[in-house]
Amino acid sequence: MRNFKRVLLAVFVLVLMLAFLAFILENQQSISLLFFGFVGPQLPVSLLMVLALLVGMAIGPILGWVLGREFRSSRKRVA
């Protein structure tokens, strides 16, 4: 049973990597972002999307931690 789970996990990771690779290969056209007058360098769309995903994955837990601390401290003051 443990070997079946390992094989299933390996297949899942392989499919995920293939989807990721297909996304990168299909989005190679370069774009330049303009944000508040700042013009970024010409980068592939796939790279910008992956960077946005990673930034969001970092900001989400940090924001949850900060808001959780504020919620816990406000509960302590009320009780």
N, C-alpha and C positions, 0 to 999 in steps of 0.2 A: 504494500500500500504506500509506503514511503517513497519507493522508486517511482510509482505512478504519479505522485504529487510532484516529484522533482522533474519528471518528463513533462508534465502539464505546465509547470512553471517555466521550463526551458522553452517550450513551444510558445507560450504567451510572450515571453521576453523576445523571442525571435520575431514573432509577428509584429510586436510593437516596434522593434528596431527596423524592420522592413518598411513599416508605415512611415516612420520618421525619415528614413532614407528617401522614400518616394516623395515625401513632402519637400525635402531639401532639393532634390533633383528637379522637381517640377516648378520650383520658385527661385530660379537663378537670376531673373531680371533685376538689374540694379535700380535702386531709387535713392533719392536724397530727401530726408525729412526736414521740414521747416517748422521750428517751434519757438515762438516768441522772438522772431528775428534771427535766431541762430540756425544756420544751415549746416546740417550734418554731412558727413562724407557719404559718397556713393557706396552703398552696401546692398547685398542681395536681400530680397524680401524675406527669405527663409531665416537669415541670420537675425534680422530685426524682430521677427516673430518669436524666435527662440529666446532672444534677449528679453523681450517683453514678458514672456512666460516665466523666465527665471527671476526677473525683478518682482513680478507678482507673487511668485512662490516664496520669496524672501519677505516681502512686505506683509503678506497675509498673517503669518504666525506672529510677527512682531506686533502688528496692530492688535491681534487677539490677546497677546500677552499684556500689552499696555492697558487695553480696555478691561481686561479681566482683573488686573490689579486695582484699577479705579473702582470697579464694581465691588470687589471684596472689601476695599477700605471704606466705601460708603455704607456697606452692610454692617461693618463693625461699629461705625459711628451711630447708626440707628438703633442697634440692639443694645 
